[in-house]
Amino acid sequence: MLTESEAASPLADVPYSLRHAGVSLWLESGVSPAEVARRAGHSIAVLRFYAKAIHRNQERANQQIERALEATD
């Protein structure tokens, strides 16, 4: 447990920042939101806070869908 002065210090934000960075990395690397939520101990609804990471991954998702559609031709 952190002391009052430790909790007020900028270092207290580090674990949250690292967790946020990890979740963002997983989303941007293409891991499914359901799997990211499971690994992070979140609900999928919580991932709305990571909308920027999800949005940046949208182009990659579109490309994957296009490749899959072309493979069926």
Sequence and secondary structure as in RCSB ss.txt:
>XXXX:A:sequence
MLTESEAASPLADVPYSLRHAGVSLWLESGVSPAEVARRAGHSIAVLRFYAKAIHRNQERANQQIERALEATD
>XXXX:A:secstr
   HHHHHSGGGGHHHHHHHHHHHHHHHTT  HHHHHHHHT  GGGGGGGHHHHHHTHHHHHHHHHHHHHHT 
